[in-house]
Amino acid sequence: MKNYNIIMLLAMLGFCLITNAQDNGDYIEFNDRKNVVHGVYLGLSMHYGEMDNKSTYLPSFKVAYVANRKVEVGFVATFFYSQQNYFNEIEGINEDIIGAYGGLHIEPILFSKSTVNLSFPLLIGAGGLGVFDSDFDFENNDLEDDELRESDGFFVVEPGVNLLFNVSRYLQLEAGVKYRFSSKTRLEPATLDRINGFSAGVGIKVGVFNMGRNRYKKKI
């Protein structure tokens, strides 16, 4: 009889808690997991900057995973063309610089639940560059190995600051600045020995930024 009374008391207590939840519009959690939000996207961007005080164009491609709208981890590849216009006395031609670099992309995000976010992207990687004829016709020719008269490799670290604009669940725009730090390179007749420099630009990200929500929370 004593056990029967205890069971009845617990049953009545549970009924009261459920009724109270219904009255207040509360949620009952069937597990204790946090509501983690995942995301993944593809991104394209265009930056403009300088190398050795000459105009440089830097288009980029990026793929990344977004963890709980607070940090991105992925891969980024950047191509660049710099109008250096070096004079090659041996060949009697002017030369520019072309190259590419890529590597690990990490981007912490602040104010992630707002329409506008602040983030701090960081690229750590490596790449290569070379000098080629400034008068090369890209429309009618392919860039052959013999057109790259000098080439070299380098390591690069590129931190930056971005403003992220959340247009929708599937679309995000970004604008920001970044700075390249590279190891030394050696090209003739180029005078620069590093590709260090600021760049500024805009980009677009397309993907799903808030998939994988916790489905174990139900409203009673």
C-alpha positions, 0 to 999 in steps of 0.5 A: 500500500505504501508503494502504491501511494508513492507511485500515485503521488509521482504520477500526479506530480508529473501530470501537474508539470505537463499541464503547466508546460502547456499553459505557458507554451514551454518546450519539453526537452527529450534530451540534453543536447544543445541546439548546434547549427551546422553549415557549408558553402562555396564562396567567390571573391575579388580583391584589389591590392598592390605588390611593389606599389603596382596594381594587383588583382586577386580573385579567390575560390573558397569552400568551408564548413561553418560550426554553429555560425561561430567559426569557419574551417575550409580551403581557399585558393587565390590567383593573382596578376600584378602589372609590374611592367619590368623591362627584361634587357635580355629579351627586350620585353616588359614583364608582369607577375602571375601566380597563385596560392592556397591553404587552410582557411579559418574564420572566427565570427562575432555577432553571429546571430545578427544580420551583420557579422564581424569576422577575422579570416586567416589563410595559412598556405603556400603558392608559386609565381612567375614573370611573363611577357606583358604583351602576352595574348590571353585570348588567342594563346595558352600560357605555356611553360616557356612563357613563364621565364622565371618562377619560384615558390613561397609560403604565405600567411594572410589575416584579415577583417570582414563584414558579413551580411546575412541575406538569407539562409542560403546567401551571404555577402562579405566585404573586407581587407586583408594583408599578405605575409610571404616568404622571400622569392627570387625572380629576374628581373623582378625587384620585389622579393616578397608578395606582401601587401594589403588588398580589399574586396567583396565576395559572395557565399552560397550554401546552407548556413543553418542546417542540422538543428536539434529535432529532439525539442518539441512543443507540447 
